[in-house]
Amino acid sequence: MIVVALLVLGELSGCGRAQLQPAGPISDAERKILLDSVVIMLAIVVPTILATLGVAWWYRGSNSRARRQPDFVYSGRVELIVWSIPALVITFLGGIAWIGSHDLDPARPLPSKAAPLDIQVVSLDWKWLFIYPKLGIASVNRLVVPAGVPLRLRLTSASVWNAFWIPQLGSILYCMNGMAGTLYLEADRPGVYRGESAMISGDGFADMHFDTDAVPQHEFDAWAASTRSAGPALDDAAYRVLLQQSVPAHPYTYGSVRSGLFADIVMQRLPPGDGPRDSAPGVHPVALP
């Protein structure tokens, strides 16, 4: 049984590992809150375990020194200890949650000497569209960003409610049709960080993920220039193709983007997607090339 338990714990240690390997200031602060909360809660967990073991050992059948009090009802000292520790834990946890909820407000700009990079994010069935409005380019299922530069993300959904999440960079933000939310993130160092949808949204949900490529500034500039010089245009007709329920076979880019596209999606001047629907047996989402 011990071997089985160790194997299970070993498997579970891989769950949520990305959250414990932060690559940005937001995720690093969230990890500190998580670890601080665990340490504070151990103030209840450890004494409770020790007290349970101690009582079981002291009041064992072979211990003749244990004084049993079957008529015992109340002790002010016991009540003080039992309730004071949880009260302190709740106070500390509440303080951490209060401070953290303000310091880690998703719409709060990150302190940095560099100007933030604006990126517009659109949740589709079942893919992510990333628009770089100042660069006039767009990418599907691949987010390329310069390392060390704050990202100002504006997020919406062209279909059902969804959730945008890059675990190693930080906070989840929900994407809703007809609304636009703001999320600030930053990648401290170059790397490839997995991004995903954190809300079930239909048949293709399991494949609705993307890579976040954080690269040095000069590599990002080169990527933007090469993207701008090639690829199709993202106009209304191309956007209506994106609206179709599909799982892209691989990431791809657009060399130009129609001005005001994101605003028209948010204001619903462009039609929303169909959303999940019942599929006949054996029917799966189509894959775009």
N, C-alpha and C positions, 0 to 999 in steps of 0.2 A: 504493500500500500504506500509505503514511503517513497519508493521509486516512482510509482504512478503519479503521486502528488508532485514530486519534483519535475517530472516530465510535463505535467499540466502547467505548472508555474513557468517552466521554461518557454512553453508555447505562448502563454499569455503575456510574457514579457515583451513580445514583439508587437502586441496591440498598442496602438497609440504611441509608438516610439518616436514618430516625427515630432509630436508635441514636446518631447523632452530633448530634442535636438534643434533648438531655435537657431534661425539664421537671420533674424532681424530684431529690432528693438521692441516691437510689440510682442512677438512670441517669447522673447526673453523675459519681459515683464510678466507675461501670463504664466510662464514656468515658475517664476519666483512666488507668485501668488499661490499656485498649486502646491509647491513644496512647503511654503509657510503654513498653509492651511492644514496640510498633513501633519506637520510637527505640532501645531496647536491642538489638533484633535487627538493626538497621541496622549495628551494630558488626561483624557478620559479613558482612552482605550487601554493604555498600559496599566494604570492603577486598577481598572476593572478586572483585567485578566489576572493580575497578581492577587487581588483580593479574592477572586473566585477560587483560585488555586490554594490560597492560604486558608480560606474558610473550609474548603473540602479536606485539606490535610489536617487542620486542627480538630475538626469535629468528626474525624474518622472513628470508627467503632472501637478501635484498640487504644484510643487516647483517654485514659481515665482522668486526666487532669482537666479536660474540657468541661466547663461549667455550663450546663444547659438550663435555659430559662423559658420554659414553655408558655409562661404567662407574660412574657415581655411584649409590650405594645409600642412604646414611644421613647425616643431619646433625642433631646434637643441637640446634643453634640453630633450624633449621627446625621440628623437632618441637616445641620449646618454644613457638614462636610459633603454630604451627598448632593446638596443643591448649589453650594457655592462654586464648586469646580465647574459644572456645566454652565452656570451663569457667566463665569469668567471666560470660558471658551466661546460662548455665543457672543459675548461682547467683543472679544478680539476678532472673531471671524466677521462679525458685522462691520467692524472698523475697517478691516482689510477690504471687504466687498464694497463698502461705501467709497473709500479712497480710490480703489482700483477702477470702479465703474466710472469715475470722473477722469482719472488720469488716462484711461484706455478708451475713452469715447472714440468710436470709429471715425467720427467726422472731425476730430481734433487734429489740426496739422502737426506734423512731426518737426521738432526743432532740427534745423539743418541749414548749413550755409548754401547748399545747392537748391535751386528752384525745383519744385515738384514736377514730375512728368505726368501730364494728363492722359488718362486712358479711359475710354468708355467701354463698358462691359455689357453685353446683351446675352441673356440666357435664352437659348432656343431648344427645341426638341430635336435631338439630344446632343447638343454641341454648344460651344462658347464662342462668341464673336467679340474680338478685341479691336476697337477702333482707336487709332492715334490721331486725334483731331488736328493737332498742330503740324503733324507730319503728313497728313493726308493719305495714310495707308491703313490697312486692316489685316488681321490674321484670324484664322479659325483654328481653335484647339491648340494654339501655341502662343504663350505670352512671353515676349522677349523684352527685358528691362535692363537698364544699366545698374550695376551694383553700386551701393552707396548713395543712391539718389532716391528721395522720397517719391512715392507713387500716390497720385490723387486719382482714385478710381471712382467713376460714376457708374452705378449699376442699375439695370432694369431687367425686366423679363418681357420677351415678346410672346410668351405663352403662359404656362401655369407658374405658380409660385415655386421658386427655387432658392437654393442657398449656395453662395460662393465661398470657397474655403481653400486656402493654401496653408496647411497645418504648420509648416516650418516658418512661415512669415507672420501668421497671427490670426486675427479675429475673423469669425464667420459673419457675413452680412447677407440678409435675405434680399432676393430680387423679386419684385412684384410688378405685374403689368400695370401700366399707367402711373407708375411712381418711379422716382430716381433717388437712390441712396448714395451716400458718400462714404468712402472707406480709404483711410491712409495706411499704407504699408511701406516697408522698405526691406530690401535684401542687403545685409551687411557685406556679404562676400560673394564672389562668383560661385555658381553652382546650378544644378538642375533640381528644382523643387516641384513635387507633384501637387497639382491642384485638382479639385474635384467638386462635384455637387454633393451637398450634405443633406439633400432632401429627395426622397423617392418621387419621381416625376413621370413614370411610365415605363414602357418596355425597354427603351434604350438607356435607362438610368445608369446601369452598371458600367456602360462604356462612356459616360459623360465625364471624362476627366481630361486633363491637359498637363503639359510640362511648362513650368515657368523657368525660362533660361535667363539667369542673371549673369551678365557679361560685363567686362570692362567697357568704359564709355566709348573708346575708339571702335571696339567691335560692334557695339550697338549702333553707332553712327554708320558703320559700313553696312550693317544689316538693313538699316532703314533706307540707305541709298540704293542698295541692290533691289530691295522690295519695290521701291518707287519706280525703278526703271524697267520693271517687268511685271507680268501678271495682269489679270482682267480688272475691270472697273467694278466697284461695288455701287451700282445704281439701284433704282427701284426694282427693275426686272431681276437683277442678281439677288437682291434681298428677298424677293418672293420665292426664289428657288431655295434660299436658306430656310425659309419658313416651313418648308416641307419636312415632315418627320423623317429624320435620317441620322445615321451614325457615320460620320466621315471615315474613310479608310485611312487617311493620314492628314496631318495638318497642311494647310495651304494659305496663301496670302492674296491680298488685292493690292494692285499698284496705285489705285486711287479710290477715293470715297466721295460719294455725293455729299455736298455741303448740307448740314442740317439733318442728316439721316437719323442720328441718335435722338435729337429733339422730336422729330416726327414720330419715332417709335414710342417715346415716352408720352407724347400728347395724343397718341392713338390716331394720328393722321394717316398712318399706314396700318393695314389690317393685322390683327394679332394672329398667332398660329392656331391651329386646330386644337392643340392640347391632346392628351392621351385619349385613346378610344379603344373599344374592344376590338381585338384582332381575332380573325378566324384561326382555327388550329393550323399550325405550321406556317403562319404568316409572320414575318419579322420585319423590322424597320429596314428600309432600303439603305444602301451605303453609297454615299457620294464618292466620286473618284478623288 
